[in-house]
Amino acid sequence: MSFPTISSSSFYGQRPKAPSNGLLQRIEDSVKKFKEHPLVSPRRCSLHDDKYCWKIFRRQNEALTYLKSCSSCRTFLISTVSHFWNVYKNLPEFGRHCYEVIREATRCRLYFDLEFYFNSNPSHN
């Protein structure tokens, strides 16, 4: 008894065509866009409104202590430098007033704060 011979291409079908260069370029552009502007993580603290801040505490009294501290006008944000910059650079100029808190005995970068109010310093550029 002999069996008919079937080629692999007729059994499996045609190989799928490679995506066109235009499709690959659009995919690469989308990947780049999402790397530069990642989707919001539910654990991210918002720069605009601290009510979206999600914090996890190990003990209930730590959570209650944090809750009591939220009545002040200041808000504190924990973020990576790159994520902070992605949000900060899009804020309106009047909303750009943030300060970095550097913990004692930790490494930090040296930088100079050269901001000043132009109307009060018309002769300085």
N, C-alpha and C positions, 0 to 999 in steps of 0.2 A: 504494500500500500504506500503510495507516495503522496506527500503533502505539497500543496502549491507553495512556491516561494513568494514571500511578500517583502518588499523593500521596507526599510525603516521609515522612509519618508511617507510612504503610503499608509503605514500603520499609525505613526505618530502625527502625521499631517505636516503641513508646511511650517518651517521655522518662522517665528514671529519676526517681523521686520524691525530693525534697529530704529529707535526714535530719530526723528529728523533733527538737524542742528538747531532749528528754531525752538523745538520743544525742549531740548537739552538746555538751551540758553535761558528759557523761561523758568525751568526748574532751578537752575543755578542762581538766577536772580532772586527767586522766591526764598531759597535757602539763605542767601546773603541778607535779604531783608529781615527774615525772622531771627537771624543771629544778631543783627544790629538793633532790632526792636522786638525783643522776646515777648511772648504772651505773658500776661500778668500771672504771677504765682499767687495762690491764696494766702501764702505766708508773708507776702511783701507788705511793708508798711507804706502807705501812700504819702507822697510829699504834700498833697493837696488837702487831705482830710484824714486826721488820725483815727476816725471811727472805723476805718477799714483795716486797722492794724490787728493782726492775729498773733497772739502771744500764747505760749505754752508755759505753764508753771508746774513745778513738781509738788508744791504744797499749796493748800488753799490760802493760808495766811500770806504767802507771797503774792498771790493773785489779788487779795483784798488790799494789801499794801500798795500794789501798783494802781489799783482802782482809785484809792485815795489821792495818789500823786497826780492823777490826770486832771484835776480841777484847775491847775495853773494855766497860764497863757502859753507857756513854752511847750513845744512838742519835741520829742526825740525820735530819731529815725535810725534804724539799723539797715545798712544796705552795702552792697559791694560798690567799689569805686566806679566801675564801668556802668552798672545799672543806675547809680545815682546821677552820673553825668548824662546818661541818655534822657533822664527825666528833667534834670536841672537846666540843660541847654535849651529846652523847649518852653520853660517858664517865661512869663512876661518879665521885663526888667524890674518892675516894682515888686515882684514876688521872689526875687533872688536875694535872699538874706539868710544864709545858712552858715553855721560855724561847725568846725570839726572839733569833737571832744577827743582828746588823746589821753588814754589811760597812762597812769604813772608807770614807769619802768618798762615801757613798750617801745618798739622801734617806730619811728615816724619819719616823714619827709620834711625837709626844710623848704619853706616857701615864704614869700613876702606878700602881704596883703597891700596892694597898691591902689585900692579903691578910694575915691574921694568924690565929693559932690561938685560937679563942674560949675554950677552957678555960683558957688561960694569961692571958687578958685579960677576965675576967668583967665588969669595970665599963665596958668599951668596947663600943660597938655598931657 
